[in-house]
Every structure is written in C-alpha cells, then in structure tokens.
Amino acid sequence: MYFPNGRRKRRNDNQTRKIAAMSIRPIDSTYHISGQVSPKDIGKLAEAGYTAVVCMRPDGEGFFQPSFADIEKAAQAAGISAYYLPVGGAAMPMEQAKKLRGIVKDAKGPILAYCASGARSAMLYQMAMQMGG
C-alpha cells in the first residue's frame, strides 16, 4: 500500500483499509486521484500526508454528493488546503487546467484530486502538465 508520506502500512491496519477503500491512484509522486471523497475522509487524508484536495465535481452533479463547502470546512479543520475546480461533462476547459498547473506548482506536498471516478482529475492534470509556462 502506497502513502504519499512514504510510509508503508500493513494490510490489517484499520486506517489503511479505510483510505484504501477510497481507491486512491497515484499519477505521479505528488498528484493522486480518487472518486468522490466525503468530509469524514479529509482527516484521514491529512494523516496520510496529503496537503491539499482538489474537487473537480460541480456541486449538485450527483445524488448524495457532499457540497464543496462541506469538503472545504473539513479540510480547514484538518489543516490542509482545498481547491474547487469544477469540470462538467466531457469538456476540459483550459482555464481550469491553467489553475491546476498553478496549484500543483505551488503545492507544499502531495495533492489528492477527485471527481466522480477520478477520470476528469487525471485528464485535467495531463492537460495542465502539457501547457507551457
């Protein structure tokens, strides 16, 4: 099991199982993606070494989806940054990719970006890294 702070955990560790259930996938050493997270997950992410979360889901996109305001409040309580870069439908707007590039550049540690499945988070990251500047 990989964690951004470099620690390896045993499979029977309760914290490991709870974080692993979120299906976190590394894109590189500092940028990881996941499907939807909940406010209660944010503290576990901070404990695992993440310094920021990036929400790419527009509020109200899915049933029972927590609002970004709730995610942001949990992130503040956990001492990590939270960013809102909603990307709707199949469109991958260049403006959001430009913002993500700045977030990644200025990050003080590992970032977890999420959307419904993680696909938009991966595609937007790829766009951001291919941009000049």
Residue frames relative to the residue before (quaternion, step in Angstrom):
aa qw qx qy qz dx dy dz
M 1.0000 0.0000 0.0000 0.0000 0.00 0.00 0.00
Y 0.2548 -0.7838 0.5548 0.1139 3.59 -0.77 1.05
F 0.0302 -0.7681 0.6395 0.0162 3.54 -1.02 0.84
P 0.5727 -0.6486 0.3701 0.3382 3.62 -0.91 0.81
N 0.6635 0.4927 -0.3286 0.4572 3.61 1.10 -0.42
G 0.5991 -0.6263 0.3264 0.3772 3.56 1.30 0.32
R 0.5448 0.6124 -0.4147 0.3953 3.61 1.21 -0.13
R 0.2323 -0.7231 0.6281 0.1694 3.51 -1.17 0.58
K 0.1708 -0.7989 0.5725 0.0698 3.54 -0.91 0.92
R 0.5203 -0.6203 0.4866 0.3281 3.52 -1.19 0.59
R 0.6147 -0.5914 0.3885 0.3485 3.54 -1.12 0.67
N 0.7013 0.4696 -0.2979 0.4460 3.62 1.02 -0.55
D 0.4456 0.6744 -0.4623 0.3645 3.60 1.25 0.13
N 0.4820 -0.7016 0.4410 0.2845 3.63 -0.67 1.08
Q 0.6455 0.5186 -0.3321 0.4519 3.59 0.94 -0.83
T 0.6275 0.5406 -0.3343 0.4497 3.58 0.97 -0.82
R 0.6745 0.4930 -0.3081 0.4551 3.59 0.82 -0.90
K 0.6635 0.5041 -0.3180 0.4522 3.58 0.92 -0.80
I 0.6765 0.4526 -0.2986 0.4983 3.61 0.93 -0.79
A 0.6383 0.5339 -0.3332 0.4433 3.59 0.94 -0.83
A 0.6042 0.5727 -0.3557 0.4248 3.61 1.07 -0.63
M 0.6232 0.5448 -0.3399 0.4463 3.59 1.22 -0.36
S 0.3525 -0.7704 0.4685 0.2505 3.63 1.27 -0.06
I 0.1363 0.7939 -0.5696 0.1635 3.55 0.71 1.10
R 0.0631 -0.8019 0.5940 -0.0079 3.54 -0.87 1.05
P 0.3466 -0.7462 0.5221 0.2246 3.61 -0.72 0.98
I 0.2752 -0.7140 0.6205 0.1715 3.54 -1.09 0.83
D 0.7355 -0.1256 0.0586 0.6632 3.54 1.16 -0.76
S 0.7690 -0.3990 0.2226 0.4471 3.60 -1.20 -0.09
T 0.7842 0.3157 -0.1758 0.5045 3.62 1.12 -0.45
Y 0.7348 0.3461 -0.2148 0.5423 3.61 1.22 -0.15
H 0.0080 0.7964 -0.6003 0.0730 3.53 -0.63 1.22
I 0.2354 -0.7820 0.5650 0.1181 3.55 -1.17 0.58
S 0.0255 -0.7784 0.6272 -0.0092 3.51 -1.29 0.49
G 0.5256 -0.5382 0.5268 0.3957 3.49 -1.38 0.08
Q 0.8197 -0.2640 0.1824 0.4745 3.57 -1.32 -0.16
V 0.1494 -0.7468 0.6404 0.0989 3.54 -1.06 0.83
S 0.3389 -0.7203 0.5622 0.2243 3.56 -1.24 0.35
P 0.6710 -0.4915 0.3487 0.4320 3.59 -1.18 0.33
K 0.6547 0.5189 -0.3310 0.4389 3.62 1.01 -0.69
D 0.6032 0.5645 -0.3519 0.4402 3.62 1.23 -0.34
I 0.5650 0.6633 -0.3783 0.3125 3.57 1.10 -0.69
G 0.6423 0.5195 -0.3297 0.4570 3.62 0.92 -0.79
K 0.6450 0.5120 -0.3136 0.4728 3.59 1.03 -0.80
L 0.6328 0.5233 -0.3310 0.4649 3.57 1.04 -0.74
A 0.6426 0.5121 -0.3212 0.4709 3.58 0.98 -0.83
E 0.6496 0.5141 -0.3102 0.4664 3.60 0.98 -0.84
A 0.6749 0.4926 -0.2851 0.4697 3.59 1.10 -0.68
G 0.6569 -0.5565 0.2948 0.4146 3.60 1.27 -0.05
Y 0.4789 0.6559 -0.4610 0.3576 3.60 1.19 0.01
T 0.2535 -0.7809 0.5556 0.1313 3.56 -1.05 0.81
A 0.8005 0.1025 -0.0566 0.5878 3.58 1.27 -0.22
V 0.1635 -0.7270 0.6530 0.1353 3.52 -1.33 0.48
V 0.1499 -0.7677 0.6186 0.0736 3.54 -1.12 0.76
C 0.2010 -0.7825 0.5838 0.0803 3.55 -0.66 1.17
M 0.1059 -0.8104 0.5753 0.0324 3.56 -0.75 1.08
R 0.5489 0.5938 -0.4030 0.4286 3.58 1.27 0.25
P 0.4168 -0.6648 0.5472 0.2912 3.58 -0.88 0.84
D 0.5523 -0.5940 0.4581 0.3636 3.58 -1.02 0.74
G 0.8138 0.2558 -0.2048 0.4800 3.57 -1.02 0.84
E 0.3912 0.7411 -0.4734 0.2713 3.60 1.22 0.16
G 0.8209 0.0998 -0.0280 0.5616 3.58 0.98 -0.79
F 0.6136 -0.5377 0.4272 0.3897 3.53 -1.26 0.40
F 0.8533 0.1452 -0.1331 0.4828 3.56 -1.13 0.77
Q 0.3956 0.7058 -0.4844 0.3327 3.59 1.22 0.39
P 0.4022 -0.6988 0.5188 0.2843 3.63 -0.79 0.88
S 0.5122 -0.6340 0.4749 0.3319 3.57 -1.10 0.64
F 0.6031 -0.5448 0.4203 0.4036 3.55 -1.20 0.43
A 0.5869 0.5805 -0.3764 0.4205 3.62 1.03 -0.68
D 0.6597 0.4957 -0.3068 0.4743 3.62 1.00 -0.76
I 0.6296 0.5139 -0.3211 0.4862 3.59 1.06 -0.78
E 0.6626 0.5172 -0.2995 0.4514 3.57 0.91 -0.95
K 0.6402 0.5227 -0.3177 0.4647 3.59 0.98 -0.84
A 0.6614 0.4919 -0.2994 0.4806 3.60 0.96 -0.85
A 0.6367 0.5264 -0.3240 0.4610 3.59 1.03 -0.78
Q 0.6384 0.5156 -0.3258 0.4696 3.59 0.95 -0.83
A 0.6596 0.5091 -0.3031 0.4624 3.58 0.96 -0.86
A 0.7086 0.4401 -0.2485 0.4924 3.60 1.11 -0.70
G 0.4924 -0.6952 0.4071 0.3294 3.58 1.28 -0.11
I 0.6005 0.5264 -0.3917 0.4570 3.59 1.10 0.61
S 0.5539 -0.6159 0.4517 0.3314 3.57 -1.26 0.42
A 0.1174 -0.7651 0.6283 0.0772 3.55 -1.24 0.55
Y 0.0858 -0.7953 0.6002 0.0018 3.55 -0.92 0.99
Y 0.2333 -0.7659 0.5890 0.1096 3.55 -1.10 0.82
L 0.1129 0.7770 -0.6047 0.1333 3.57 -0.46 1.26
P 0.0607 -0.8482 0.5244 0.0428 3.61 0.49 1.11
V 0.0555 -0.7578 0.6501 -0.0027 3.53 -1.02 0.96
G 0.1205 -0.8337 0.5379 0.0337 3.56 -0.50 1.18
G 0.8422 0.1703 -0.1373 0.4929 3.54 -1.16 0.68
A 0.7603 -0.3627 0.2779 0.4617 3.55 -1.17 -0.62
A 0.5386 0.6464 -0.3984 0.3651 3.60 1.23 -0.27
M 0.1208 -0.7604 0.6352 0.0613 3.55 -1.04 0.85
P 0.1795 -0.8430 0.4956 0.1075 3.57 0.23 1.22
M 0.5308 -0.6547 0.4505 0.2944 3.53 -0.98 0.93
E 0.6026 0.5690 -0.3674 0.4220 3.61 1.04 -0.66
Q 0.6582 0.4884 -0.3115 0.4809 3.61 0.97 -0.79
A 0.6265 0.5267 -0.3369 0.4654 3.60 1.03 -0.75
K 0.6361 0.5242 -0.3222 0.4656 3.59 1.00 -0.80
K 0.6542 0.4992 -0.3090 0.4768 3.59 0.97 -0.85
L 0.6478 0.5154 -0.3227 0.4588 3.59 0.95 -0.86
R 0.6105 0.5494 -0.3514 0.4494 3.59 0.98 -0.78
G 0.6638 0.4990 -0.2990 0.4701 3.60 0.96 -0.83
I 0.6336 0.5281 -0.3239 0.4633 3.58 1.00 -0.82
V 0.6728 0.4896 -0.2927 0.4711 3.58 0.89 -0.95
K 0.6490 0.5345 -0.3099 0.4439 3.57 0.95 -0.90
D 0.7586 0.3940 -0.1926 0.4818 3.59 0.96 -0.92
A 0.4341 0.7352 -0.4419 0.2754 3.60 1.27 -0.17
K 0.3371 -0.7454 0.5489 0.1717 3.53 -1.08 0.83
G 0.7915 0.0207 -0.0073 0.6108 3.57 1.32 0.10
P 0.7839 -0.3445 0.2331 0.4610 3.58 -1.27 -0.20
I 0.2380 -0.7585 0.5993 0.0941 3.53 -1.15 0.83
L 0.1475 -0.7339 0.6519 0.1210 3.54 -1.15 0.70
A 0.0906 -0.7751 0.6246 0.0306 3.57 -0.70 1.12
Y 0.0296 -0.8184 0.5739 -0.0058 3.57 -0.96 0.81
C 0.0197 -0.7214 0.6915 0.0325 3.46 -1.43 0.45
A 0.7790 -0.2877 0.1906 0.5235 3.63 -1.01 -0.51
S 0.8259 0.1414 -0.0468 0.5438 3.60 0.88 -0.92
G 0.5547 -0.5699 0.4096 0.4470 3.58 1.20 -0.52
A 0.5241 0.6736 -0.4001 0.3339 3.61 1.20 -0.41
R 0.6694 0.4803 -0.3082 0.4757 3.63 0.85 -0.88
S 0.6308 0.5422 -0.3297 0.4465 3.56 1.04 -0.80
A 0.6609 0.4892 -0.2980 0.4848 3.59 1.03 -0.75
M 0.6862 0.4879 -0.2935 0.4528 3.60 0.85 -0.93
L 0.6612 0.4976 -0.3211 0.4604 3.59 0.92 -0.82
Y 0.6166 0.5367 -0.3385 0.4661 3.58 1.07 -0.72
Q 0.6462 0.5161 -0.3207 0.4618 3.57 0.94 -0.86
M 0.6395 0.5104 -0.3168 0.4797 3.59 0.98 -0.82
A 0.6658 0.5241 -0.3040 0.4355 3.56 0.88 -0.97
M 0.6968 0.4719 -0.2775 0.4634 3.58 0.94 -0.85
Q 0.6695 0.4894 -0.3054 0.4680 3.60 1.17 -0.42
M 0.5335 0.6250 -0.4075 0.3984 3.57 1.27 -0.18
G 0.4619 -0.6586 0.5145 0.2969 3.55 -1.11 0.58
G 0.6994 0.5038 -0.3348 0.3807 3.56 -1.28 0.29
